[in-house]
């Protein structure tokens, strides 16, 4: 059984509106950290229009690169929020379960 803590990765598309969108999740166990990010942007495009989906793809590239280096506080538009304890048989199981629960813009349906 793998045990650790999970986090939500949030993005604020517009600092004026202060709306936060869950764009990924993280799981930390000991000195190891894993992330799963939004990878289907159809709902983002439908909701926000314009080129917001392309903008978010670029944001996620930066987030992924910096989070891999354990750099977390680099932008007022990105938050990594500690949620609490989680456990499962595999890291993938934990990531998928958390992702399905909180990343509501996942999938194109």
Residue pairs with C-beta under 8 A, 6 or more apart in sequence:
1 87
1 88
1 89
2 29
2 87
2 88
2 89
2 90
2 91
2 94
3 29
3 85
3 86
3 87
4 27
4 28
4 29
4 30
4 85
4 86
4 87
4 94
5 27
5 28
5 29
5 82
5 83
5 84
5 85
5 86
6 25
6 26
6 27
6 28
6 83
6 84
6 85
6 86
6 94
6 98
7 25
7 26
7 27
7 28
7 80
7 81
7 82
7 83
8 22
8 24
8 25
8 26
8 79
8 80
8 81
8 83
8 102
9 22
9 23
9 24
9 25
9 26
9 35
9 37
9 63
9 67
9 78
9 79
9 80
10 20
10 21
10 22
10 23
10 78
10 79
10 80
10 81
11 20
11 21
11 23
11 56
11 59
11 63
11 77
11 78
11 79
12 18
12 19
12 20
12 21
12 76
12 77
12 78
12 79
13 19
13 21
13 48
13 52
13 55
13 56
13 77
15 76
15 77
20 79
21 44
21 105
22 102
22 103
22 104
22 105
23 37
23 38
23 56
23 59
23 60
23 63
23 103
23 105
24 35
24 36
24 37
24 38
24 60
24 63
24 99
24 103
25 35
25 36
25 95
25 98
25 99
25 102
25 103
26 33
26 34
26 35
26 36
26 67
26 80
27 33
27 34
27 35
27 86
27 91
27 94
27 95
27 98
28 34
29 91
33 67
33 70
34 91
34 95
35 64
35 67
35 95
36 95
36 96
36 98
36 99
37 60
37 63
37 64
38 44
38 56
38 60
38 103
38 105
38 106
40 106
40 107
40 108
41 53
41 56
41 57
42 53
42 107
42 108
43 105
43 106
43 107
43 108
44 52
44 53
44 56
44 105
45 52
45 53
47 105
59 77
59 78
63 78
66 72
66 74
67 80
72 80
83 98
86 94
86 97
86 98
87 94
88 94
88 97
99 106
100 106
